[in-house]
């Protein structure tokens, strides 16, 4: 399946840890806070995510030198977004180009191929210089409607029997 739309990052629901207390002026709009560069960087990151600019959000996450508690928060956000993107790819694609996977996961093609391999996905040969042309997405057990236990089969049988009962 191919997609011609721009790269989007799905926003997760994250439990945000408490940030260190630092006095903020009452007019806390980032454009009015030149002495808070991390707040300005976070504001820009949120704008990019809100606009659906996945590639911009990935660049913003890695480009700014986050420090302190924000560095931990940004790293957790980065990992959460990447894992969520991989789950979305697993649910939506049967094959995907390494470049597309890299764009969705905010990394280079080599790292994207390593992520795919770690998930058990298969790389199909045929790309330039030994690089795979596509990555075959192998869904995890239980994804895409697979029956993974006898209990699921019993439940499905009961459901089908209810559908076949005359009204």
C-alpha positions, 0 to 999 in steps of 0.5 A: 500500500502506498501513501502520497500524503505528507508524513504525519505523527500521531499524537499519543496520550502521554503522562507528563511528569512534573517539570521543575518549578520555575517562575513564569511571567503572567504573559507566558506566550513563548514569543514574549519569553526570550529568556526561555529558549526551551519554552520557545523550542517546545512551542515550535515543536507543538506547532509542528505536531499540531500542523501534522508536519511529521518530518518537521516534528522529528527534526525539532525533537532532535535539533534543539539541545534539550537539557534537564528534565526536558531532555528526559521528557523529549526522549520519552516523547521521541520513543513513544512517537516512534513506537506508535508510528511503528504500530500504525505502520504494522496495522496499515502497510503490508509493504513499505519503502525503507525511505518512507519508513524512515520518514515516519519514524524520524530516522535514517534508512539504515536505522529504519531497517534495523527497527524493521528487522527488530520487529521481525519484518522482512526486507525484500532485495532489489534496491540499489547497492544491495539495499532492500526495495521494500520492507514486508511488514509481518504483523505481530501475532493477534494483529489483523484479525488472527485467532491466537487461542482456542478461547477466541475460536469459541467466542467466534463460534458463539457469535456466528451461531447467534447470527444464524439464529432465526429472528 
